[in-house]
């Protein structure tokens, strides 16, 4: 249950549903996928920090910024567009409140891990260093900020 992969998937589902006509033959199938993923992810949010782990269902893995930003963005957009119930907004806003100040003076989004190739042992996802200018951190931060501001 790799966090960043599921973050991309959830964003893809939300953005697709925003554009897909509701009478499209596959609309309900895509929406069901979003609802299932959102429910599972929402239940795994860290209650203390509002963030998600690199491997979402393994709390021994580190709390990761880009994963959390992707889920925050997806939850806020999905609620705003009526794809998910308003109760999901809390999860997105909680994560955003934990991360919106996580940018250093050079524009680096903190708490973002380096590229993580597939690994067999979830604990091995703690090996890549945190930090650096990674587009998945910068991009997910900007998308989430825009969503939070109503764009």
CORVENDA-V930156 format. One record per backbone hydrogen bond with DSSP energy under -0.5 kcal/mol. NH is the residue of the N-H (numbers start at 0). CO is the residue of the C=O. E is the energy in kcal/mol with one decimal. If there is no record, write none. Layout:
NH_CO_E, NH_CO_E
This chain:
2_53_-3.5, 5_1_-2.1, 6_2_-2.5, 7_3_-2.5, 8_4_-2.0, 9_5_-2.8, 10_6_-2.5, 11_7_-2.6, 12_8_-2.4, 13_9_-2.4, 14_10_-2.9, 15_11_-2.2, 16_12_-2.5, 17_13_-1.8, 18_14_-1.0, 18_15_-0.8, 19_15_-2.3, 23_20_-2.1, 26_23_-1.4, 29_25_-2.4, 30_26_-2.7, 31_27_-2.5, 32_28_-1.8, 33_29_-2.2, 34_30_-2.7, 35_31_-2.4, 36_32_-2.5, 37_33_-3.1, 38_34_-2.2, 39_35_-2.0, 40_36_-2.8, 41_37_-2.8, 42_38_-1.5, 43_39_-0.5, 43_40_-1.4, 44_41_-1.1, 45_50_-3.2, 49_45_-2.4, 51_63_-0.5, 53_61_-2.6, 55_0_-2.1, 55_53_-0.7, 57_54_-2.7, 60_57_-2.3, 63_51_-2.5, 64_110_-4.6, 67_63_-1.9, 68_64_-2.6, 69_65_-2.4, 70_66_-2.2, 71_67_-2.6, 72_68_-2.7, 73_69_-2.5, 74_70_-2.8, 75_71_-2.6, 76_72_-2.8, 77_73_-2.6, 78_74_-2.2, 79_75_-2.4, 80_76_-2.2, 81_78_-1.3, 82_77_-2.5, 83_77_-1.5, 87_84_-2.0, 88_85_-1.7, 89_86_-0.6, 91_87_-1.5, 92_88_-2.8, 93_89_-2.6, 94_90_-2.0, 95_91_-2.4, 96_92_-2.6, 97_93_-1.3, 98_94_-1.2, 98_95_-0.7, 99_95_-2.6, 101_98_-2.4, 102_100_-1.0, 103_107_-2.5, 106_103_-2.5, 109_101_-2.7, 109_107_-0.7, 113_128_-2.2, 116_114_-0.6, 121_119_-0.6, 123_120_-1.8, 124_121_-1.8, 125_122_-1.9, 126_123_-1.5, 130_111_-3.4, 133_131_-1.4, 136_133_-1.5, 137_133_-2.3, 138_134_-2.9, 139_135_-0.8, 140_136_-1.9, 141_137_-2.3, 142_138_-2.6, 143_139_-2.0, 144_140_-2.7, 145_141_-2.4, 146_142_-2.2, 147_143_-2.9, 148_144_-2.1, 149_146_-1.5, 150_145_-3.2
